[in-house]
Amino acid sequence: MFFQLIYNFSLLIALSVLSGVVDQIAPRSKFYGKILQGLLFGGTALIGMLYPLKLAEGLIFDGRSIVISLATLFFGPVTGIISAIPALFYRWHIGGPGVYMGTGVIISSFLVGWLYFRLRKVKKVSLLHYHHLLLFGLSVHIIMIALMAFLPTGLRSETFRLMGPIILFAYPAITLIMGIILSDQEQNKKMLHVLRESEKFLNTIFSSIGDSLISLD
């Protein structure tokens, strides 16, 4: 029954690695880089929704909350919006009793990602530690649990019984793992930038030493 979720989660881990490759080709600091990341994350969210865990017709669970929230947290609102748009359209296309909950999950995942993105900028948090990412994942998915209130009365309790523990434990855990990979890629890129700047600085110093000696002579 839960094979589809395992497939979804595996897809997310692959996405986090691929995102690092795209970031090398199209830097996140550039607008086109943000767009490419949005298309990558949005496409992944859509693929996950095509192969979801289906509890009932129109009531599906997949990894879109993880994808959209992390896209917004690490790459900003432009990437987050682009990643959320295809998921929103497809969720409304599916319809069914879970449409309002599903739509709420997409919107809330983006909003929580945006909030943490803004807080990170304000507080100047350069490195996201494990506890940051775990708290982030729990925030996104506690709201997801709360949005089950939009399900029809007859589906609410059964959905919570089957999915509640998974959403509260497995979803934040995958968010943490994927977040660690994205955070490491982010830090590696910053360190590489610092090393290149240091190399330029040292090259400038060494190239000037000869001129200084000639002037002294």
Z-matrix of the N, CA and C atoms (Angstrom, degrees):
N
C 1 1.473
C 2 1.526 1 111.93
N 3 1.354 2 116.70 1 -37.11
C 4 1.450 3 120.39 2 -174.95
C 5 1.532 4 112.29 3 -98.17
N 6 1.336 5 117.35 4 14.07
C 7 1.466 6 121.08 5 179.20
C 8 1.521 7 110.63 6 -60.51
N 9 1.351 8 116.53 7 -38.45
C 10 1.458 9 120.03 8 -178.36
C 11 1.527 10 111.79 9 -62.44
N 12 1.328 11 116.79 10 -36.79
C 13 1.467 12 119.95 11 178.48
C 14 1.521 13 111.19 12 -67.74
N 15 1.327 14 116.62 13 -39.63
C 16 1.468 15 120.34 14 177.46
C 17 1.529 16 109.41 15 -61.81
N 18 1.335 17 116.12 16 -41.42
C 19 1.470 18 121.15 17 176.80
C 20 1.526 19 110.07 18 -61.19
N 21 1.340 20 116.32 19 -45.35
C 22 1.462 21 121.86 20 179.03
C 23 1.521 22 111.10 21 -59.21
N 24 1.330 23 116.38 22 -47.22
C 25 1.460 24 120.47 23 -177.12
C 26 1.528 25 111.45 24 -66.59
N 27 1.327 26 117.16 25 -36.90
C 28 1.467 27 120.96 26 177.11
C 29 1.522 28 110.23 27 -63.89
N 30 1.320 29 115.26 28 -38.74
C 31 1.462 30 121.20 29 178.50
C 32 1.526 31 110.83 30 -62.46
N 33 1.335 32 116.43 31 -36.98
C 34 1.456 33 120.80 32 -179.26
C 35 1.526 34 111.95 33 -67.41
N 36 1.318 35 117.12 34 -39.43
C 37 1.463 36 120.85 35 178.27
C 38 1.533 37 109.51 36 -63.89
N 39 1.340 38 116.03 37 -42.09
C 40 1.468 39 120.01 38 177.34
C 41 1.527 40 110.44 39 -63.15
N 42 1.324 41 116.57 40 -38.22
C 43 1.462 42 121.67 41 178.85
C 44 1.525 43 111.16 42 -60.48
N 45 1.329 44 116.76 43 -44.12
C 46 1.466 45 120.12 44 -176.90
C 47 1.524 46 111.25 45 -62.54
N 48 1.337 47 117.33 46 -35.06
C 49 1.466 48 121.36 47 177.58
C 50 1.528 49 109.99 48 -71.34
N 51 1.334 50 116.66 49 -45.06
C 52 1.462 51 121.76 50 -179.70
C 53 1.524 52 111.41 51 -63.59
N 54 1.333 53 115.76 52 -34.31
C 55 1.463 54 120.53 53 178.70
C 56 1.525 55 111.26 54 -60.47
N 57 1.336 56 116.55 55 -37.71
C 58 1.460 57 120.75 56 177.95
C 59 1.519 58 112.14 57 -64.51
N 60 1.330 59 116.62 58 -36.82
C 61 1.469 60 121.30 59 177.75
C 62 1.523 61 110.05 60 -65.84
N 63 1.341 62 116.29 61 -45.92
C 64 1.471 63 121.25 62 178.78
C 65 1.523 64 110.71 63 -61.29
N 66 1.334 65 116.18 64 -37.68
C 67 1.468 66 121.07 65 -179.08
C 68 1.529 67 111.49 66 -65.17
N 69 1.338 68 117.08 67 -29.20
C 70 1.461 69 120.28 68 176.72
C 71 1.528 70 110.96 69 -72.46
N 72 1.332 71 115.92 70 -36.31
C 73 1.472 72 121.00 71 -178.38
C 74 1.527 73 110.81 72 -79.33
N 75 1.343 74 115.49 73 -45.49
C 76 1.463 75 121.93 74 -178.54
C 77 1.522 76 108.01 75 -125.60
N 78 1.334 77 118.70 76 95.10
C 79 1.471 78 121.81 77 -175.00
C 80 1.519 79 113.23 78 -57.35
N 81 1.327 80 116.01 79 143.41
C 82 1.467 81 122.00 80 -179.46
C 83 1.526 82 112.74 81 -64.99
N 84 1.331 83 116.30 82 -18.96
C 85 1.465 84 119.93 83 178.51
C 86 1.526 85 111.88 84 -72.40
N 87 1.328 86 116.52 85 -19.23
C 88 1.468 87 121.93 86 178.57
C 89 1.532 88 109.76 87 -92.70
N 90 1.333 89 115.38 88 149.29
C 91 1.463 90 119.68 89 -177.94
C 92 1.531 91 111.28 90 -63.41
N 93 1.344 92 116.04 91 -40.65
C 94 1.464 93 118.45 92 -179.40
C 95 1.525 94 111.06 93 -66.76
N 96 1.346 95 116.57 94 -27.60
C 97 1.461 96 120.21 95 175.98
C 98 1.517 97 111.36 96 -66.88
N 99 1.328 98 116.40 97 -41.22
C 100 1.470 99 121.11 98 177.39
C 101 1.529 100 110.88 99 -63.44
N 102 1.333 101 115.62 100 -39.81
C 103 1.472 102 119.83 101 179.26
C 104 1.522 103 110.81 102 -65.06
N 105 1.332 104 116.71 103 -45.46
C 106 1.467 105 120.41 104 179.97
C 107 1.526 106 111.63 105 -62.16
N 108 1.335 107 116.22 106 -41.27
C 109 1.470 108 119.49 107 176.87
C 110 1.528 109 110.30 108 -63.55
N 111 1.331 110 117.03 109 -39.93
C 112 1.467 111 120.66 110 178.41
C 113 1.518 112 111.93 111 -61.69
N 114 1.327 113 115.86 112 -42.89
C 115 1.469 114 120.33 113 178.21
C 116 1.525 115 111.12 114 -65.22
N 117 1.338 116 116.16 115 -39.33
C 118 1.464 117 120.79 116 178.89
C 119 1.526 118 110.96 117 -64.90
N 120 1.337 119 117.19 118 -49.64
C 121 1.459 120 121.00 119 -179.30
C 122 1.533 121 110.81 120 -68.03
N 123 1.324 122 116.27 121 -40.45
C 124 1.468 123 119.55 122 178.96
C 125 1.518 124 112.42 123 -64.10
N 126 1.333 125 115.76 124 -40.81
C 127 1.468 126 119.91 125 177.37
C 128 1.517 127 111.64 126 -63.76
N 129 1.327 128 116.19 127 -38.99
C 130 1.468 129 120.53 128 178.44
C 131 1.527 130 111.13 129 -65.95
N 132 1.345 131 116.14 130 -42.35
C 133 1.471 132 120.02 131 177.31
C 134 1.521 133 110.53 132 -59.96
N 135 1.336 134 115.72 133 -40.51
C 136 1.465 135 120.59 134 -179.40
C 137 1.522 136 111.43 135 -67.19
N 138 1.325 137 117.30 136 -42.12
C 139 1.469 138 120.56 137 178.03
C 140 1.524 139 110.15 138 -61.64
N 141 1.340 140 115.95 139 -42.35
C 142 1.459 141 119.56 140 177.74
C 143 1.522 142 112.24 141 -60.87
N 144 1.333 143 116.45 142 -36.76
C 145 1.470 144 120.20 143 179.70
C 146 1.527 145 112.34 144 -73.04
N 147 1.323 146 116.15 145 -21.09
C 148 1.467 147 119.27 146 176.68
C 149 1.528 148 111.74 147 -76.09
N 150 1.342 149 115.94 148 -22.34
C 151 1.471 150 121.37 149 179.78
C 152 1.522 151 109.44 150 -128.61
N 153 1.330 152 117.15 151 64.22
C 154 1.474 153 119.93 152 -175.10
C 155 1.523 154 112.53 153 -91.24
N 156 1.322 155 114.00 154 174.29
C 157 1.460 156 120.59 155 166.18
C 158 1.527 157 105.88 156 -84.53
N 159 1.315 158 116.91 157 116.79
C 160 1.466 159 121.43 158 -175.24
C 161 1.531 160 109.46 159 -104.31
N 162 1.339 161 115.96 160 113.70
C 163 1.461 162 120.63 161 177.21
C 164 1.521 163 111.63 162 -85.14
N 165 1.323 164 115.45 163 -31.45
C 166 1.464 165 121.84 164 177.55
C 167 1.517 166 106.82 165 -158.36
N 168 1.306 167 117.21 166 169.42
C 169 1.463 168 120.37 167 178.19
C 170 1.527 169 109.40 168 -63.00
N 171 1.348 170 115.37 169 116.72
C 172 1.461 171 119.03 170 -178.87
C 173 1.518 172 114.37 171 86.21
N 174 1.337 173 117.66 172 8.02
C 175 1.464 174 121.92 173 176.58
C 176 1.527 175 107.87 174 -126.75
N 177 1.331 176 116.04 175 98.52
C 178 1.466 177 121.30 176 -172.08
C 179 1.528 178 111.21 177 -124.26
N 180 1.339 179 114.59 178 155.31
C 181 1.460 180 121.57 179 176.22
C 182 1.530 181 108.15 180 -132.80
N 183 1.323 182 115.21 181 136.82
C 184 1.467 183 121.80 182 -177.41
C 185 1.527 184 107.95 183 -155.03
N 186 1.329 185 117.27 184 -161.46
C 187 1.461 186 120.26 185 -175.12
C 188 1.514 187 115.22 186 -101.69
N 189 1.343 188 117.97 187 17.10
C 190 1.477 189 118.93 188 -174.18
C 191 1.523 190 113.14 189 -63.25
N 192 1.337 191 117.68 190 -32.95
C 193 1.474 192 119.70 191 179.47
C 194 1.527 193 111.06 192 -62.80
N 195 1.329 194 116.58 193 -39.47
C 196 1.463 195 121.87 194 179.09
C 197 1.523 196 110.27 195 -67.96
N 198 1.329 197 115.59 196 -46.79
C 199 1.465 198 121.37 197 -176.68
C 200 1.527 199 111.44 198 -61.02
N 201 1.328 200 116.59 199 -51.76
C 202 1.467 201 121.22 200 -173.98
C 203 1.528 202 111.10 201 -68.97
N 204 1.326 203 116.61 202 -41.78
C 205 1.472 204 119.10 203 -178.62
C 206 1.528 205 111.34 204 -65.68
N 207 1.328 206 118.14 205 -43.41
C 208 1.462 207 120.97 206 -179.25
C 209 1.529 208 111.85 207 -71.36
N 210 1.329 209 116.90 208 -35.80
C 211 1.473 210 120.27 209 176.63
C 212 1.519 211 110.38 210 -59.03
N 213 1.340 212 115.69 211 -42.56
C 214 1.465 213 120.56 212 -179.46
C 215 1.517 214 111.34 213 -72.08
N 216 1.324 215 117.34 214 -40.73
C 217 1.465 216 121.58 215 -179.25
C 218 1.521 217 111.71 216 -62.08
N 219 1.328 218 117.86 217 -45.40
C 220 1.461 219 121.03 218 -172.96
C 221 1.527 220 114.12 219 -90.31
N 222 1.336 221 117.11 220 -27.48
C 223 1.471 222 118.66 221 -173.84
C 224 1.529 223 113.97 222 -119.35
N 225 1.345 224 117.18 223 -6.92
C 226 1.457 225 119.93 224 175.05
C 227 1.514 226 114.45 225 99.01
N 228 1.341 227 116.75 226 175.46
C 229 1.462 228 121.90 227 -173.34
C 230 1.523 229 114.94 228 -65.41
N 231 1.326 230 117.53 229 -31.68
C 232 1.474 231 119.41 230 179.40
C 233 1.525 232 109.86 231 -61.95
N 234 1.328 233 115.81 232 -49.64
C 235 1.470 234 121.01 233 177.40
C 236 1.523 235 110.48 234 -62.23
N 237 1.340 236 116.55 235 -41.23
C 238 1.459 237 120.78 236 -179.34
C 239 1.508 238 113.12 237 -61.92
N 240 1.318 239 116.82 238 -44.27
C 241 1.474 240 121.16 239 -180.00
C 242 1.519 241 110.67 240 -64.46
N 243 1.346 242 115.63 241 -45.30
C 244 1.468 243 119.21 242 -179.61
C 245 1.523 244 110.79 243 -62.32
N 246 1.336 245 116.99 244 -37.50
C 247 1.474 246 119.92 245 179.77
C 248 1.530 247 111.76 246 -71.94
N 249 1.339 248 117.18 247 -27.74
C 250 1.472 249 120.80 248 -176.67
C 251 1.525 250 113.29 249 -83.36
N 252 1.330 251 117.61 250 -29.41
C 253 1.468 252 121.05 251 -173.54
C 254 1.527 253 113.08 252 -58.72
N 255 1.355 254 119.35 253 -51.99
C 256 1.475 255 117.64 254 -179.90
C 257 1.530 256 112.52 255 -62.73
N 258 1.341 257 116.74 256 -34.89
C 259 1.470 258 120.00 257 178.53
C 260 1.528 259 110.65 258 -64.86
N 261 1.331 260 117.41 259 -40.81
C 262 1.469 261 121.46 260 179.09
C 263 1.522 262 111.23 261 -62.83
N 264 1.322 263 115.88 262 -49.01
C 265 1.469 264 119.75 263 -178.64
C 266 1.522 265 111.13 264 -61.60
N 267 1.337 266 116.61 265 -44.35
C 268 1.460 267 119.26 266 -177.74
C 269 1.520 268 111.42 267 -69.20
N 270 1.338 269 117.47 268 -35.36
C 271 1.472 270 119.57 269 179.43
C 272 1.517 271 111.14 270 -65.00
N 273 1.328 272 117.19 271 -39.23
C 274 1.472 273 120.26 272 176.89
C 275 1.521 274 111.08 273 -69.74
N 276 1.339 275 116.18 274 -31.79
C 277 1.463 276 120.31 275 177.49
C 278 1.529 277 110.76 276 -65.20
N 279 1.340 278 116.27 277 -39.58
C 280 1.474 279 120.20 278 179.01
C 281 1.525 280 110.66 279 -66.07
N 282 1.343 281 115.87 280 -43.88
C 283 1.470 282 120.23 281 -179.10
C 284 1.524 283 111.67 282 68.58
N 285 1.313 284 116.64 283 -149.45
C 286 1.457 285 121.56 284 177.74
C 287 1.520 286 113.66 285 88.24
N 288 1.316 287 117.33 286 -178.99
C 289 1.472 288 121.59 287 -175.72
C 290 1.523 289 114.33 288 -67.91
N 291 1.328 290 116.82 289 -18.42
C 292 1.461 291 119.43 290 -178.96
C 293 1.519 292 114.13 291 -96.74
N 294 1.347 293 117.34 292 10.63
C 295 1.465 294 119.62 293 -173.45
C 296 1.528 295 112.35 294 -64.47
N 297 1.324 296 117.98 295 -40.19
C 298 1.468 297 119.55 296 -178.34
C 299 1.526 298 111.42 297 -73.13
N 300 1.318 299 115.88 298 -39.76
C 301 1.457 300 118.85 299 175.64
C 302 1.532 301 110.20 300 -63.66
N 303 1.330 302 116.67 301 -46.07
C 304 1.464 303 121.59 302 -178.70
C 305 1.518 304 112.37 303 -61.38
N 306 1.341 305 116.02 304 -41.73
C 307 1.464 306 120.50 305 177.39
C 308 1.525 307 110.38 306 -65.33
N 309 1.328 308 115.94 307 -42.14
C 310 1.467 309 120.66 308 178.54
C 311 1.509 310 112.31 309 -62.37
N 312 1.330 311 117.20 310 -37.35
C 313 1.468 312 121.61 311 178.94
C 314 1.532 313 110.17 312 -63.98
N 315 1.317 314 116.86 313 -43.22
C 316 1.472 315 120.91 314 179.86
C 317 1.526 316 110.75 315 -62.66
N 318 1.332 317 116.08 316 -48.24
C 319 1.471 318 120.73 317 -177.96
C 320 1.528 319 110.99 318 -66.73
N 321 1.333 320 116.84 319 -45.29
C 322 1.471 321 119.70 320 -178.40
C 323 1.527 322 111.51 321 -67.09
N 324 1.323 323 117.72 322 -35.34
C 325 1.466 324 120.72 323 177.80
C 326 1.520 325 110.72 324 -62.21
N 327 1.336 326 115.44 325 -42.41
C 328 1.468 327 119.49 326 176.47
C 329 1.528 328 111.08 327 -64.44
N 330 1.334 329 117.08 328 -45.20
C 331 1.468 330 121.05 329 -176.62
C 332 1.529 331 112.12 330 -65.15
N 333 1.332 332 116.91 331 -41.42
C 334 1.470 333 119.99 332 178.08
C 335 1.533 334 109.72 333 -65.65
N 336 1.334 335 116.72 334 -42.16
C 337 1.462 336 120.50 335 177.02
C 338 1.520 337 111.85 336 -60.47
N 339 1.326 338 116.06 337 -41.14
C 340 1.463 339 121.41 338 179.81
C 341 1.530 340 110.64 339 -67.36
N 342 1.339 341 116.47 340 -41.45
C 343 1.465 342 120.82 341 178.87
C 344 1.523 343 110.60 342 -60.55
N 345 1.332 344 117.24 343 -47.40
C 346 1.459 345 120.77 344 -179.91
C 347 1.530 346 110.89 345 -67.57
N 348 1.319 347 117.14 346 -34.76
C 349 1.460 348 121.54 347 176.41
C 350 1.524 349 110.18 348 -61.59
N 351 1.355 350 117.09 349 -43.64
C 352 1.468 351 121.57 350 179.16
C 353 1.530 352 111.03 351 -67.75
N 354 1.333 353 116.40 352 -43.08
C 355 1.463 354 120.37 353 178.84
C 356 1.527 355 110.97 354 -61.28
N 357 1.317 356 115.02 355 -38.63
C 358 1.468 357 119.68 356 179.29
C 359 1.528 358 110.75 357 -64.18
N 360 1.325 359 117.07 358 -38.94
C 361 1.459 360 121.57 359 178.33
C 362 1.521 361 111.05 360 -67.73
N 363 1.345 362 115.67 361 -45.62
C 364 1.465 363 120.88 362 -177.36
C 365 1.521 364 110.98 363 -64.29
N 366 1.332 365 116.37 364 -45.66
C 367 1.469 366 121.26 365 -177.52
C 368 1.532 367 112.78 366 -85.78
N 369 1.341 368 115.58 367 -3.22
C 370 1.466 369 121.88 368 177.81
C 371 1.527 370 112.18 369 55.69
N 372 1.333 371 114.30 370 50.61
C 373 1.467 372 120.86 371 178.12
C 374 1.527 373 107.65 372 -88.34
N 375 1.318 374 116.84 373 106.33
C 376 1.464 375 120.37 374 -177.22
C 377 1.528 376 112.02 375 -82.54
N 378 1.333 377 116.12 376 -32.51
C 379 1.468 378 120.46 377 -178.36
C 380 1.522 379 110.12 378 -118.13
N 381 1.322 380 116.21 379 124.65
C 382 1.465 381 121.49 380 176.10
C 383 1.530 382 108.62 381 -88.20
N 384 1.319 383 116.99 382 115.17
C 385 1.461 384 121.95 383 179.64
C 386 1.535 385 110.20 384 -83.90
N 387 1.329 386 115.37 385 172.32
C 388 1.456 387 121.22 386 -177.68
C 389 1.530 388 111.18 387 -56.41
N 390 1.342 389 116.88 388 -43.97
C 391 1.462 390 118.98 389 -176.32
C 392 1.537 391 111.58 390 -68.03
N 393 1.341 392 117.29 391 -30.64
C 394 1.466 393 120.13 392 174.78
C 395 1.533 394 110.22 393 -62.77
N 396 1.317 395 114.99 394 -48.67
C 397 1.467 396 120.43 395 -176.41
C 398 1.525 397 111.91 396 -68.16
N 399 1.325 398 116.33 397 -36.93
C 400 1.459 399 119.80 398 178.46
C 401 1.524 400 110.98 399 -67.13
N 402 1.319 401 116.76 400 -43.03
C 403 1.467 402 121.26 401 176.97
C 404 1.524 403 110.59 402 -62.91
N 405 1.317 404 115.26 403 -39.55
C 406 1.467 405 120.57 404 177.76
C 407 1.530 406 110.78 405 -61.37
N 408 1.342 407 116.56 406 -49.34
C 409 1.464 408 120.83 407 179.52
C 410 1.515 409 112.62 408 -61.20
N 411 1.326 410 116.67 409 -39.85
C 412 1.471 411 120.31 410 177.99
C 413 1.521 412 111.10 411 -65.83
N 414 1.335 413 117.35 412 -40.00
C 415 1.468 414 121.11 413 179.87
C 416 1.521 415 110.97 414 -60.27
N 417 1.337 416 115.99 415 -47.60
C 418 1.467 417 121.06 416 -179.58
C 419 1.523 418 110.91 417 -60.10
N 420 1.322 419 117.02 418 -42.07
C 421 1.461 420 119.70 419 -169.39
C 422 1.527 421 114.27 420 -92.82
N 423 1.323 422 117.50 421 -17.86
C 424 1.470 423 119.03 422 168.47
C 425 1.537 424 109.27 423 -67.87
N 426 1.325 425 115.53 424 -38.55
C 427 1.474 426 119.62 425 175.09
C 428 1.526 427 110.08 426 -64.21
N 429 1.319 428 116.04 427 -38.49
C 430 1.473 429 120.51 428 177.68
C 431 1.528 430 110.78 429 -59.99
N 432 1.329 431 116.38 430 -42.05
C 433 1.470 432 120.60 431 176.11
C 434 1.527 433 110.28 432 -61.88
N 435 1.333 434 116.71 433 -44.13
C 436 1.462 435 121.13 434 -178.98
C 437 1.528 436 111.40 435 -61.93
N 438 1.338 437 116.43 436 -33.09
C 439 1.470 438 120.92 437 -178.71
C 440 1.528 439 112.75 438 -71.14
N 441 1.326 440 117.60 439 -8.71
C 442 1.466 441 120.00 440 173.42
C 443 1.530 442 111.17 441 -63.40
N 444 1.318 443 116.98 442 -15.41
C 445 1.474 444 121.25 443 176.32
C 446 1.521 445 111.13 444 -61.37
N 447 1.324 446 117.99 445 -21.74
C 448 1.465 447 121.71 446 179.41
C 449 1.528 448 112.61 447 -82.55
N 450 1.323 449 116.99 448 -7.32
C 451 1.463 450 120.07 449 177.02
C 452 1.521 451 110.18 450 -74.11
N 453 1.326 452 117.55 451 152.53
C 454 1.470 453 120.01 452 173.95
C 455 1.525 454 110.95 453 -56.84
N 456 1.307 455 116.73 454 147.90
C 457 1.471 456 122.29 455 -174.49
C 458 1.525 457 112.61 456 -52.72
N 459 1.321 458 117.60 457 -40.79
C 460 1.456 459 121.04 458 -176.55
C 461 1.518 460 114.19 459 -68.98
N 462 1.348 461 117.32 460 -18.77
C 463 1.467 462 120.87 461 -177.32
C 464 1.521 463 113.07 462 -101.43
N 465 1.327 464 116.89 463 -16.90
C 466 1.451 465 121.81 464 -170.90
C 467 1.529 466 113.55 465 -59.07
N 468 1.318 467 116.44 466 -56.56
C 469 1.463 468 120.62 467 -173.41
C 470 1.529 469 111.61 468 -67.16
N 471 1.319 470 117.40 469 -39.82
C 472 1.466 471 120.63 470 -179.78
C 473 1.531 472 110.91 471 -67.91
N 474 1.324 473 116.20 472 -39.69
C 475 1.465 474 120.52 473 177.83
C 476 1.518 475 110.50 474 -63.47
N 477 1.333 476 116.72 475 -43.46
C 478 1.464 477 120.14 476 179.18
C 479 1.528 478 110.51 477 -65.20
N 480 1.318 479 117.63 478 -39.23
C 481 1.461 480 121.54 479 -179.44
C 482 1.528 481 110.98 480 -62.42
N 483 1.339 482 116.13 481 -42.39
C 484 1.459 483 120.56 482 -177.07
C 485 1.528 484 112.73 483 -80.19
N 486 1.340 485 115.75 484 -41.14
C 487 1.458 486 119.69 485 -170.86
C 488 1.520 487 114.75 486 -104.94
N 489 1.327 488 117.98 487 -18.78
C 490 1.463 489 120.88 488 -176.87
C 491 1.522 490 114.18 489 -51.88
N 492 1.339 491 118.09 490 -56.19
C 493 1.475 492 119.82 491 -179.93
C 494 1.526 493 113.07 492 -61.03
N 495 1.322 494 117.22 493 -38.02
C 496 1.467 495 121.11 494 179.91
C 497 1.522 496 110.36 495 -65.11
N 498 1.331 497 116.33 496 -44.08
C 499 1.465 498 120.73 497 -179.24
C 500 1.524 499 111.15 498 -66.49
N 501 1.307 500 117.48 499 -36.38
C 502 1.470 501 121.20 500 -177.13
C 503 1.523 502 113.76 501 -80.88
N 504 1.348 503 117.07 502 -22.43
C 505 1.470 504 119.45 503 -176.64
C 506 1.529 505 112.52 504 -117.18
N 507 1.329 506 117.67 505 -53.31
C 508 1.471 507 120.58 506 -175.67
C 509 1.528 508 111.94 507 -70.19
N 510 1.322 509 117.16 508 -44.44
C 511 1.471 510 120.23 509 -177.62
C 512 1.543 511 111.91 510 -62.26
N 513 1.347 512 119.55 511 -49.35
C 514 1.471 513 118.77 512 176.01
C 515 1.525 514 113.14 513 -61.96
N 516 1.343 515 116.79 514 -33.22
C 517 1.472 516 119.91 515 179.18
C 518 1.522 517 110.89 516 -65.13
N 519 1.329 518 117.17 517 -43.34
C 520 1.468 519 121.02 518 177.83
C 521 1.525 520 110.12 519 -67.36
N 522 1.333 521 116.49 520 -38.48
C 523 1.469 522 120.19 521 175.32
C 524 1.522 523 110.30 522 -58.84
N 525 1.326 524 116.82 523 -42.21
C 526 1.464 525 122.20 524 179.02
C 527 1.524 526 111.20 525 -62.81
N 528 1.333 527 116.68 526 -48.81
C 529 1.467 528 120.60 527 -178.47
C 530 1.530 529 111.14 528 -61.84
N 531 1.324 530 115.42 529 -47.42
C 532 1.462 531 119.87 530 -179.48
C 533 1.527 532 110.62 531 -66.04
N 534 1.332 533 116.13 532 -38.73
C 535 1.462 534 121.19 533 178.86
C 536 1.518 535 112.02 534 -64.12
N 537 1.334 536 117.24 535 -38.59
C 538 1.467 537 121.32 536 178.66
C 539 1.534 538 110.26 537 -62.61
N 540 1.338 539 115.78 538 -43.03
C 541 1.469 540 119.96 539 179.70
C 542 1.532 541 110.03 540 -63.31
N 543 1.339 542 116.88 541 -46.76
C 544 1.465 543 120.93 542 -179.96
C 545 1.525 544 111.20 543 -64.62
N 546 1.326 545 116.82 544 -38.91
C 547 1.468 546 121.35 545 179.57
C 548 1.527 547 111.02 546 -66.28
N 549 1.333 548 116.65 547 -41.92
C 550 1.470 549 120.55 548 178.12
C 551 1.530 550 110.70 549 -62.55
N 552 1.328 551 116.13 550 -42.13
C 553 1.463 552 119.95 551 178.25
C 554 1.528 553 110.41 552 -62.15
N 555 1.315 554 115.90 553 -41.49
C 556 1.466 555 121.67 554 179.22
C 557 1.526 556 110.90 555 -61.93
N 558 1.340 557 117.15 556 -46.36
C 559 1.460 558 121.77 557 -179.62
C 560 1.523 559 111.78 558 -66.85
N 561 1.327 560 116.96 559 -39.00
C 562 1.467 561 120.81 560 178.37
C 563 1.526 562 111.01 561 -62.47
N 564 1.327 563 114.87 562 -39.00
C 565 1.466 564 118.72 563 179.47
C 566 1.524 565 110.76 564 -67.48
N 567 1.332 566 117.16 565 -40.03
C 568 1.471 567 120.86 566 178.01
C 569 1.527 568 111.04 567 -64.52
N 570 1.335 569 116.61 568 -42.10
C 571 1.466 570 120.60 569 179.38
C 572 1.525 571 111.07 570 -64.43
N 573 1.339 572 116.01 571 -39.28
C 574 1.462 573 120.23 572 178.56
C 575 1.528 574 110.51 573 -63.67
N 576 1.338 575 115.80 574 -39.55
C 577 1.472 576 120.79 575 178.17
C 578 1.536 577 110.40 576 -63.94
N 579 1.343 578 116.61 577 -43.09
C 580 1.470 579 121.19 578 179.22
C 581 1.527 580 110.45 579 -63.00
N 582 1.338 581 116.96 580 -42.19
C 583 1.464 582 121.09 581 179.76
C 584 1.525 583 111.10 582 -63.56
N 585 1.338 584 116.30 583 -40.41
C 586 1.472 585 119.49 584 179.66
C 587 1.527 586 110.87 585 -66.16
N 588 1.337 587 116.23 586 -40.19
C 589 1.468 588 120.05 587 178.20
C 590 1.530 589 110.35 588 -65.15
N 591 1.333 590 116.66 589 -40.02
C 592 1.472 591 120.71 590 178.20
C 593 1.523 592 110.80 591 -64.65
N 594 1.331 593 115.64 592 -38.99
C 595 1.461 594 119.99 593 179.29
C 596 1.527 595 110.51 594 -63.61
N 597 1.335 596 117.06 595 -42.72
C 598 1.474 597 120.58 596 177.85
C 599 1.529 598 110.90 597 -61.99
N 600 1.348 599 115.15 598 -42.00
C 601 1.464 600 120.65 599 -178.79
C 602 1.534 601 110.81 600 -63.13
N 603 1.329 602 116.14 601 -46.21
C 604 1.462 603 120.61 602 -179.48
C 605 1.526 604 111.35 603 -66.76
N 606 1.337 605 117.09 604 -38.65
C 607 1.469 606 120.28 605 177.50
C 608 1.519 607 110.91 606 -61.81
N 609 1.349 608 115.57 607 -39.11
C 610 1.465 609 120.48 608 178.48
C 611 1.524 610 110.77 609 -63.77
N 612 1.349 611 116.30 610 -42.98
C 613 1.470 612 121.13 611 -179.84
C 614 1.527 613 110.75 612 -63.67
N 615 1.329 614 116.32 613 -49.05
C 616 1.463 615 120.05 614 -176.37
C 617 1.533 616 111.99 615 -65.99
N 618 1.345 617 115.20 616 -35.55
C 619 1.462 618 118.10 617 179.50
C 620 1.524 619 111.94 618 -70.83
N 621 1.339 620 116.54 619 -21.23
C 622 1.474 621 120.97 620 -179.62
C 623 1.516 622 112.23 621 -88.88
N 624 1.343 623 118.07 622 -16.21
C 625 1.469 624 121.58 623 -177.07
C 626 1.528 625 110.27 624 -62.38
N 627 1.319 626 116.58 625 -42.45
C 628 1.464 627 120.88 626 -179.43
C 629 1.518 628 111.65 627 -60.43
N 630 1.325 629 117.63 628 -44.22
C 631 1.461 630 121.65 629 179.21
C 632 1.530 631 110.47 630 -62.36
N 633 1.345 632 116.70 631 -38.63
C 634 1.464 633 120.64 632 -178.89
C 635 1.529 634 110.69 633 -66.10
N 636 1.331 635 117.13 634 -41.10
C 637 1.458 636 120.88 635 179.36
C 638 1.524 637 112.06 636 -65.97
N 639 1.328 638 115.94 637 -39.63
C 640 1.474 639 119.75 638 179.02
C 641 1.527 640 110.19 639 -64.81
N 642 1.342 641 115.96 640 -42.03
C 643 1.467 642 120.49 641 179.61
C 644 1.519 643 110.83 642 -63.23
N 645 1.318 644 117.68 643 -40.19
C 646 1.452 645 122.79 644 -179.75
C 647 1.529 646 111.05 645 -66.17
N 648 1.342 647 115.34 646 -40.71
C 649 1.449 648 121.94 647 -179.82
C 650 1.541 649 110.49 648 -63.96
